[in-house]
Amino acid sequence: RIIVDQLFDKGDRSTADRMVIPAASFLNPPLANVGLNERQAKSAGYDLQTFKLSVKAIPKARVLEDQRGLYKVIVD
């Protein structure tokens, strides 16, 4: 979208205004994150709540027979 906008339209689209960029590493098990981690959020002064959910609770993990890992969500 950005390239098409830059080449054929007004050129308004860019990544300069994007504060949160997701990242993923395709390891085994996969590793992904979006936004601040817990340490960064605390040092930025956010009032945090942290929630963790074992991957064992996710049906897809059972189907794939790989129940390693967890989901961790940090909420302001």
C-alpha positions as CSV (number, residue, x, y, z in Angstrom):
1,R,0.0,0.0,0.0
2,I,2.8,2.4,0.9
3,I,4.7,1.8,-2.3
4,V,1.6,2.1,-4.5
5,D,0.6,5.3,-2.8
6,Q,4.1,6.7,-3.2
7,L,4.3,5.8,-6.9
8,F,0.7,6.5,-8.1
9,D,-1.2,8.6,-5.6
10,K,-0.6,11.5,-3.2
11,G,2.3,9.9,-1.3
12,D,0.6,10.3,2.1
13,R,1.2,6.8,3.4
14,S,4.4,6.0,5.3
15,T,5.7,4.1,8.3
16,A,6.7,7.3,10.1
17,D,3.4,7.5,12.1
18,R,3.4,3.9,13.2
19,M,4.3,3.4,16.9
20,V,3.6,-0.3,17.2
21,I,5.2,-2.7,14.8
22,P,4.6,-6.5,15.3
23,A,7.6,-8.8,15.2
24,A,7.8,-12.6,14.9
25,S,10.6,-15.2,14.9
26,F,9.7,-18.5,13.4
27,L,11.4,-20.7,15.9
28,N,10.0,-23.8,17.4
29,P,7.9,-22.8,19.3
30,P,7.3,-19.4,17.6
31,L,8.1,-16.1,19.3
32,A,6.2,-12.9,18.6
33,N,5.6,-9.6,20.2
34,V,3.7,-6.3,19.6
35,G,4.3,-3.0,21.4
36,L,6.2,-2.5,24.7
37,N,7.4,-5.3,26.8
38,E,6.7,-5.3,30.6
39,R,10.0,-3.6,31.6
40,Q,9.6,-0.9,29.0
41,A,6.0,-0.2,30.0
42,K,6.9,0.0,33.7
43,S,9.8,2.4,33.0
44,A,7.5,4.5,30.9
45,G,5.2,4.9,33.9
46,Y,2.2,2.9,32.8
47,D,-0.1,1.4,35.4
48,L,0.0,-2.3,34.4
49,Q,-1.9,-5.4,34.7
50,T,-0.3,-8.6,33.3
51,F,-2.3,-11.6,32.2
52,K,-0.8,-15.0,31.3
53,L,-2.5,-17.9,29.5
54,S,-0.8,-21.3,29.0
55,V,-0.8,-22.5,25.4
56,K,-2.3,-25.7,26.7
57,A,-5.6,-23.9,27.0
58,I,-5.6,-23.2,23.2
59,P,-7.4,-25.9,21.1
60,K,-5.0,-25.4,18.1
61,A,-2.0,-26.3,20.4
62,R,-3.7,-29.6,21.3
63,V,-4.5,-30.4,17.7
64,L,-0.8,-29.7,16.7
65,E,0.4,-31.7,19.8
66,D,2.7,-28.8,20.7
67,Q,1.6,-27.3,24.0
68,R,4.8,-25.4,24.9
69,G,4.7,-21.7,25.7
70,L,2.3,-19.1,26.9
71,Y,0.5,-15.9,25.9
72,K,1.3,-12.9,28.0
73,V,-0.8,-9.7,27.7
74,I,0.2,-6.4,29.3
75,V,-2.7,-4.0,29.7
76,D,-2.7,-0.3,30.8
